[in-house]
């Protein structure tokens, strides 16, 4: 089953969800702002994505600019920041088995369906 980590307020996330709905595949929607991602889940996502924590951060978010931008942070500190402020997590994220992608642009979801 495919999982989408979704933010309904994000146009890219909504576009990705629409593509998933049109695919006819079974999927689960996790609204990660309503149901926060655990540290273990976040680390698993990073492993599946094959990226460093900073690559999952929305660096243009106001909270990043005001609280974190000019600091030297470890991977663990960046993960803690994303857990404290889930809005910092890039979206949407699609997971299908052992594959994951960030859906930017949204059509990238077609690569793992």
ChimeraX attribute file (.defattr): number of C-alpha atoms within 10 A of each C-alpha:
attribute: neighborCount
match mode: 1-to-1
recipient: residues
	/A:1	10
	/A:2	18
	/A:3	17
	/A:4	26
	/A:5	23
	/A:6	24
	/A:7	23
	/A:8	15
	/A:9	8
	/A:10	12
	/A:11	13
	/A:12	19
	/A:13	25
	/A:14	17
	/A:15	18
	/A:16	27
	/A:17	24
	/A:18	12
	/A:19	16
	/A:20	22
	/A:21	12
	/A:22	9
	/A:23	12
	/A:24	9
	/A:25	10
	/A:26	11
	/A:27	17
	/A:28	13
	/A:29	13
	/A:30	16
	/A:31	15
	/A:32	19
	/A:33	15
	/A:34	10
	/A:35	9
	/A:36	16
	/A:37	19
	/A:38	11
	/A:39	14
	/A:40	9
	/A:41	11
	/A:42	19
	/A:43	16
	/A:44	14
	/A:45	22
	/A:46	19
	/A:47	15
	/A:48	16
	/A:49	19
	/A:50	13
	/A:51	11
	/A:52	14
	/A:53	21
	/A:54	17
	/A:55	13
	/A:56	21
	/A:57	20
	/A:58	18
	/A:59	16
	/A:60	10
	/A:61	13
	/A:62	13
	/A:63	15
	/A:64	18
	/A:65	12
	/A:66	9
	/A:67	10
	/A:68	15
	/A:69	14
	/A:70	9
	/A:71	7
	/A:72	9
	/A:73	13
	/A:74	11
	/A:75	12
	/A:76	12
	/A:77	14
	/A:78	19
	/A:79	23
	/A:80	15
	/A:81	20
	/A:82	24
	/A:83	17
	/A:84	11
	/A:85	14
	/A:86	19
	/A:87	19
	/A:88	20
	/A:89	26
	/A:90	20
	/A:91	26
	/A:92	27
	/A:93	24
	/A:94	31
	/A:95	22
	/A:96	16
	/A:97	11
	/A:98	11
	/A:99	16
	/A:100	23
	/A:101	22
	/A:102	20
	/A:103	23
	/A:104	16
	/A:105	12
	/A:106	23
	/A:107	13
	/A:108	15
	/A:109	24
	/A:110	13
	/A:111	10
	/A:112	14
	/A:113	16
